[in-house]
Amino acid sequence: MMSTAILGLQWGDEGKGKITHLLAKEADMVVRFNGGPNAGHTVIDRGVKFGTHLIPAGAFYPGTLSVLSSGMVINFAVLREEWALLSEHLGWQPQLLIAENAHIIMPYHRQLEELEGSGKHFGTTRRGIAPTYSDKTAKLGIRVGDLLYPDVALQRLELKLSFLKRDWPDAPEIQNLDARSLLEEQLTTAEPLLPFIGDATEAIGLAMAAGKNVMFEGAQGALLDVDHGSYPFVTSSSTTFAGLGNSIGIPNPQVDRRLGVFKAYMTRVGAGPFPTIVSGALEERLRTTGGEFGVTTGRPRECGWLDLVALRYAASLNGCSGLAITKLDVLSGFDEIKVCQSYRLNGQSTDKFPLSAEVLERCEPEYETVAGWSEKISQIRDEAELPKSLMAFIELIESVVKVPIEVISVGPEPEATMMRV
């Protein structure tokens, strides 16, 4: 059987949820390997639109195990609500496995984001993600498996609170925190999910060794990677294939297919540089037609033309074997479409994506203008019926990125997808 990694190649919101949901019907296991409830994956299942934040898309299929791996950070209130909503919709309880060594987002993590103002400065979702990953690195975190040993969890909470109260003497919301109350709250919230806690690394390893169909679902996108994105305007986890192995605890995982997902245009939510950003009526048209509002926060996304400099960098960074292009239907009706193939930096042309946010901020896009298409394409199901100018657009992308486009999506519904392999 084939194993597949679904990877975002932009600043998130590329349509990974739809692609994963579509391919997961053949999967034995779907593993989410990074992030937390800051990510929102939109799925249309049986005509119902779902915005999930933690549970992998495999949950929509009976017999498919959905794994939340150690690279994630878990908010049990969000997870319990998602699990209940999905159970009601599906008529069965999704099979979950929650890595015992994943970390828990505690109430004080969100409080810290507000106190420090970091969420506002970097334009984050304010879900306590960065403080949770910070505690993980500082060895002050509370792990999912700690809930199975309340005495251990209590000791760790007391240690963490001692540092918090020392560092925030004038913050009553911190000074009033009580370790035992926090633990009881977590245990109560997580109670129906406690049986799902276990050794995710062992389960994934056994499934792969047995030749099972295992899918890996990434969150956010390569341009938000904590190491390789436009730092410091990034997320707090590794969003690329390189981070997958560490998250699941398997060195050099043998994944057959690395499918990079990208939109036919660019969007970004939150702070940070965006070379191909547009404004005015054009941005409003892309945002309205594409429904570009955050699944997690509802914030309007900034929109712009497709950036092939960034896309080529992200595809290379992930070692993509194939690409999936989404939201082509949003570009219907444009007479012309602009595509960025290089940047103008310090008076010179470059096709290199800079690792510095400050340098990226100074980059001006150099565009090639290609013909658009007037046809409505959301009902097309045969590639041969797609407009010639759209196919020329796809061929241009393939020629620049040097990776074949294997999936063409022309609408949000699962059936609005053409598989080329």
C-alpha positions in Angstrom: 0.0 0.0 0.0 1.1 3.6 -0.6 1.9 6.1 2.2 1.2 9.8 1.4 2.2 13.1 3.1 -0.1 16.1 2.4 1.9 19.3 2.8 1.0 22.9 2.5 3.2 25.0 0.2 2.1 28.5 1.0 1.1 30.4 4.2 -1.5 27.8 5.1 -5.2 27.7 4.0 -4.2 25.9 0.7 -7.0 23.4 0.8 -5.2 20.5 2.5 -8.3 19.5 4.4 -10.2 18.8 1.2 -7.4 16.9 -0.5 -6.7 14.8 2.7 -10.4 14.1 3.1 -10.6 13.0 -0.5 -7.6 10.6 -0.4 -8.3 9.4 3.2 -11.2 7.2 2.1 -8.6 4.6 1.1 -6.4 5.1 4.2 -6.0 2.8 7.2 -4.5 5.6 9.3 -4.4 9.4 9.0 -1.8 11.1 11.1 -1.8 14.9 11.9 1.9 15.7 12.7 2.1 19.3 13.8 0.3 22.4 15.1 -2.8 22.7 17.2 -6.2 24.4 17.2 -4.5 27.4 15.4 -5.0 25.4 12.2 -8.4 25.1 10.5 -9.1 22.5 7.8 -12.3 22.8 5.9 -14.0 19.6 4.7 -17.3 19.0 3.0 -18.7 15.6 4.0 -22.1 14.4 2.8 -23.0 17.9 1.8 -22.1 19.3 5.3 -19.3 21.8 5.7 -17.0 21.2 8.6 -14.1 23.3 10.0 -11.9 21.0 12.0 -8.9 22.2 14.1 -7.4 19.1 15.6 -8.9 15.8 14.4 -7.4 14.5 11.1 -9.6 14.0 8.1 -9.5 10.3 8.4 -12.1 10.6 11.2 -14.8 10.9 8.5 -14.3 7.2 7.5 -15.2 4.2 9.6 -12.3 1.9 10.2 -9.7 4.6 9.7 -7.6 5.5 12.7 -7.0 9.2 13.3 -3.7 9.9 15.1 -2.8 13.1 16.9 1.0 12.8 17.0 3.6 14.1 19.5 4.4 17.1 17.3 1.0 18.6 18.1 -0.3 20.7 21.0 -3.7 19.7 22.3 -6.5 21.8 23.7 -8.8 19.2 25.2 -11.9 21.5 25.3 -11.6 22.0 21.5 -10.8 18.3 20.9 -13.8 17.1 22.9 -16.2 19.5 21.1 -14.9 18.4 17.7 -15.1 14.7 18.6 -18.7 15.2 19.8 -19.8 17.1 16.7 -18.2 14.6 14.4 -19.8 11.7 16.3 -23.2 13.3 15.9 -22.7 14.0 12.2 -21.3 10.6 11.4 -23.4 8.4 13.6 -20.4 6.7 15.0 -17.5 7.7 17.3 -14.3 8.4 15.2 -11.4 6.2 16.2 -8.7 8.3 17.8 -5.2 7.8 19.1 -3.7 10.7 21.0 0.1 10.6 21.4 0.9 10.4 25.1 3.9 12.7 24.5 2.0 15.5 22.8 1.7 18.6 24.9 -1.4 20.2 26.4 -2.4 23.8 25.9 -3.3 25.1 29.4 -5.5 28.1 30.2 -2.5 30.1 31.2 -0.9 29.7 27.8 -3.6 31.9 26.3 -3.4 34.3 29.2 0.4 34.6 28.6 -0.2 35.5 25.0 -2.5 38.3 26.0 -0.1 39.5 28.8 2.9 39.5 26.5 1.1 40.9 23.5 2.9 38.4 21.3 -0.3 37.4 19.6 -1.1 40.9 18.5 2.4 41.7 17.4 2.8 38.6 15.1 -0.8 38.4 14.1 -1.3 34.9 15.6 -4.6 33.1 16.3 -4.2 33.7 20.1 -4.8 30.1 20.8 -1.8 29.7 23.2 0.2 27.9 20.6 3.6 29.6 21.0 3.6 29.6 24.9 2.8 25.8 24.8 5.7 25.1 22.4 7.9 27.3 24.6 7.1 25.3 27.7 7.8 22.1 25.7 11.3 23.4 24.9 11.9 24.7 28.4 10.9 21.4 29.9 8.0 23.0 31.8 5.1 21.5 29.7 2.3 19.3 30.7 2.0 16.3 28.4 -1.1 14.4 27.4 0.1 11.2 29.1 0.6 13.1 32.4 -3.2 13.1 32.8 -3.0 9.3 33.3 -0.8 10.0 36.4 -2.4 12.9 38.2 0.2 13.1 40.9 2.9 13.6 38.3 0.8 16.2 36.5 0.1 18.1 39.7 3.9 18.3 40.6 4.6 19.6 37.1 1.8 22.2 37.3 3.0 23.4 40.7 6.5 23.8 39.3 5.3 25.7 36.3 3.0 28.0 38.4 5.9 28.8 40.7 7.8 30.3 37.8 4.7 32.0 36.4 3.9 33.7 39.7 7.5 34.8 40.1 7.6 36.3 36.6 4.2 38.0 36.8 3.8 39.4 40.3 1.4 42.1 39.2 -0.9 40.0 37.1 -3.9 38.8 39.2 -5.0 36.3 36.6 -1.6 34.5 37.1 -1.4 34.9 40.8 -4.9 33.4 41.3 -4.0 30.2 39.4 -4.3 27.0 41.4 -2.5 23.9 40.3 -5.1 21.4 41.7 -8.0 23.3 40.2 -6.3 23.4 36.8 -5.6 19.7 36.9 -9.2 18.9 37.9 -10.5 21.0 35.0 -8.3 19.2 32.5 -9.2 15.7 33.8 -12.9 16.6 33.7 -12.7 18.0 30.1 -10.5 15.1 28.8 -12.4 12.3 30.6 -14.1 10.8 27.6 -10.9 11.0 25.6 -8.5 9.4 28.1 -9.0 5.9 26.6 -7.6 7.2 23.3 -4.2 8.2 24.8 -1.3 5.9 23.8 1.9 5.3 22.1 1.5 6.8 18.7 5.0 6.2 17.5 4.6 2.4 18.0 1.2 2.4 16.3 2.5 4.4 13.3 5.6 2.2 13.0 3.6 -1.0 13.1 1.2 0.2 10.5 3.9 1.3 8.1 5.9 -2.0 8.6 2.7 -3.9 7.8 2.3 -2.0 4.5 -0.9 -0.2 5.6 -2.1 2.8 3.8 -0.9 5.6 6.1 -1.5 9.3 5.4 0.2 12.2 7.1 -1.7 15.5 7.3 0.3 18.6 7.7 -1.1 21.9 9.2 -0.3 25.5 8.1 2.2 25.7 5.2 5.9 25.6 4.4 6.2 29.4 4.4 5.2 29.4 8.1 7.7 26.8 9.2 9.5 27.8 12.4 12.9 27.1 10.8 12.4 27.7 7.1 9.6 30.2 6.9 9.6 34.0 6.9 10.8 34.2 10.5 9.7 35.6 12.9 6.3 35.8 11.2 5.9 32.0 11.4 4.1 29.4 13.4 5.8 27.5 16.3 6.1 24.1 14.8 7.8 22.4 11.8 5.3 22.4 9.0 7.5 20.6 6.4 8.3 17.0 5.6 11.5 17.4 7.6 9.5 17.8 10.7 7.3 14.8 10.1 9.9 12.2 11.1 10.7 13.9 14.4 7.0 14.4 15.2 6.1 10.7 14.7 9.3 9.4 16.2 10.4 7.5 13.1 13.7 8.4 11.5 13.6 8.9 7.8 10.1 7.6 7.3 9.6 5.9 4.0 6.7 7.9 2.5 5.9 7.0 -1.1 4.2 10.2 -2.1 4.8 13.8 -1.0 1.9 15.8 -2.3 2.3 19.6 -2.0 -1.0 21.6 -1.9 -1.3 25.2 -3.1 -3.9 27.6 -4.2 -4.0 29.2 -7.7 -3.4 32.5 -5.9 -1.9 33.5 -2.6 -3.4 34.4 0.8 -2.0 35.3 4.2 -3.6 35.9 7.5 -1.7 37.7 10.3 1.5 39.8 10.1 4.4 39.3 7.8 5.7 40.1 4.3 3.6 39.3 1.3 5.3 40.3 -2.0 2.4 39.7 -4.4 -0.3 41.2 -2.2 -3.0 43.1 -4.0 -5.5 45.7 -2.7 -8.8 47.4 -3.4 -11.4 45.8 -5.7 -9.1 43.0 -6.8 -8.4 41.9 -3.3 -12.1 42.1 -2.4 -13.0 40.0 -5.5 -10.5 37.3 -4.6 -11.5 37.3 -0.9 -15.2 37.2 -1.6 -15.2 34.7 -4.4 -12.7 32.4 -2.6 -14.3 32.7 0.8 -11.0 33.9 2.3 -11.8 34.2 5.9 -10.0 32.2 8.6 -11.5 29.0 9.8 -10.1 29.5 13.3 -10.5 33.3 13.8 -12.8 34.4 11.0 -10.3 37.1 10.1 -10.3 38.2 6.4 -7.2 36.9 4.6 -5.0 39.2 2.6 -4.9 38.1 -1.1 -2.5 38.3 -4.0 -1.3 36.7 -7.2 0.4 33.3 -7.4 4.1 33.5 -6.3 6.2 30.9 -8.1 9.4 31.9 -6.4 7.8 31.0 -3.0 6.1 27.9 -4.5 9.3 26.5 -6.0 11.1 27.0 -2.7 8.4 25.3 -0.7 8.1 22.4 -3.1 11.9 21.9 -3.0 12.0 22.2 0.8 9.5 19.4 1.1 10.9 17.2 -1.7 7.5 17.1 -3.3 6.8 14.3 -5.8 3.6 15.9 -6.9 1.4 19.0 -6.5 -2.3 19.6 -6.0 -3.7 23.0 -7.2 -6.9 24.2 -5.6 -9.4 27.1 -6.0 -8.9 27.4 -9.8 -12.6 28.3 -10.0 -11.9 31.5 -8.1 -9.9 32.8 -11.0 -12.8 32.3 -13.5 -13.8 35.5 -15.2 -10.4 37.2 -15.1 -9.3 38.4 -18.6 -5.6 38.3 -17.4 -3.8 36.6 -14.6 -0.5 37.7 -13.1 2.1 35.2 -12.0 5.3 36.2 -10.1 8.3 34.4 -11.5 11.1 36.5 -9.8 11.7 39.3 -7.4 13.3 42.7 -7.9 15.7 43.2 -4.9 18.3 46.0 -4.7 17.8 46.8 -8.3 18.5 43.2 -9.5 16.3 40.3 -10.5 16.4 37.2 -8.3 14.4 33.9 -8.3 15.7 33.0 -4.8 13.3 33.0 -1.9 14.9 34.9 1.0 15.0 33.4 4.5 14.8 36.9 6.2 11.4 38.5 6.6 13.1 41.9 6.4 14.6 41.0 3.0 11.4 39.5 1.7 9.6 42.7 2.7 11.8 44.6 0.3 11.2 42.2 -2.6 9.0 43.5 -5.4 7.3 40.9 -7.7 8.2 40.6 -11.3 5.1 39.4 -13.1 4.3 37.5 -16.2 0.8 38.1 -17.4 -1.1 35.1 -18.9 -4.5 34.8 -20.4 -7.4 34.1 -18.1 -10.6 32.2 -18.8 -14.2 33.3 -18.8 -15.8 29.9 -18.4 -17.3 28.7 -15.1 -15.4 25.6 -14.3 -16.7 24.3 -11.0 -19.0 21.7 -12.7 -16.2 20.3 -15.0 -15.1 16.8 -14.1 -13.0 15.9 -17.1 -9.6 17.6 -17.6 -10.2 17.6 -21.4 -13.0 20.0 -20.9 -11.0 22.6 -19.0 -10.2 25.9 -20.9 -7.0 25.9 -22.9 -5.8 29.0 -21.1 -6.2 27.3 -17.7 -4.2 24.3 -18.9 -1.5 26.7 -20.2 -1.5 28.3 -16.6 -0.9 24.8 -15.2 1.8 24.0 -17.6 3.6 27.3 -16.8 3.5 26.4 -13.1 4.9 22.9 -13.8 7.7 24.3 -16.0 8.9 26.7 -13.3 8.4 24.5 -10.2 9.7 21.3 -11.9 7.1 19.1 -10.2 4.0 17.7 -11.9 0.5 18.8 -10.9 -1.3 15.5 -10.0 -4.5 16.9 -8.6 -6.7 19.7 -10.1 -9.4 21.1 -7.8 -12.1 23.4 -9.3 -14.4 23.7 -6.3 -14.8 22.9 -2.6 -16.8 19.7 -3.1 -15.0 16.4 -3.2 -16.3 15.6 -6.7 -14.9 18.9 -8.0 -11.5 17.2 -8.3 -9.6 15.7 -11.2 -6.9 13.1 -10.4 -4.1 12.9 -13.0 -2.3 9.9 -11.5 
